[in-house]
Structures are given as C-alpha cells and as structure tokens.
Amino acid sequence: RIISSQGKNKLDLKPGKFSFEVKAENHGKITSINNKQIAKIARIAGCPFDKKAGIYLNVNKNDDVNKNDLLFTVYAEHMEELKEAIKELRIRPAMEIS
C-alpha cells in the first residue's frame, strides 16, 4: 500500500541480492505482528540507507497460515547484515502464531 500510494509498483522494487525467508513453524492464525521488531530487523538489514534492504510481508494479522507458509522475506545487499538480522530473529521473532 505504501508503494502504490507513492505512485510506484511493487515490480519496481529491486531487493538486495541476499535474502532469508521466514516460514510458519506450525498451522494457526497470525495473532500478532511486532512492528518494532520488524523495523529493527529492517534496520539491521541496512534500511533506510541501503535502498535494496528491507522486509516483504506476505501475511497480515488474523491471517490463517499452514506450516511452511511464507510469512515474510528479509532482504539485504550484504551477507553480514543479513546474518545479523537472522540472529536477531532467532532471539526475538517478529510474529506470533496461535
């Protein structure tokens, strides 16, 4: 929605060359999305200075998901930044499924 409100198209996005997919570990409903944690992960990956770094969310709060459904993808232009973002995700997940 942010992209289209700026007059762009998501196809215009050029994500970083390194990525990490976060998938559902079980079946359930997305009960919460921690926006502060999402923002922190994006910053660790290189945002806002690196325009190719960021997070693409595939789900919304209250969506039903199955095990292994793609929740979101973290993009980074540098592998070291992506590794740090993954470390942070392992400490503090960005979404809860119940």
Protein Blocks (a to p, Z undefined) as FASTA:
>chain_A
ZZmmnopafklpccdfbdcddddfbdcddfbdcfklmmmmmmmnopaklmmgccddfbde
hiacdehiafbdcddfbfklmmmmmmmmmmmccbdcZZ
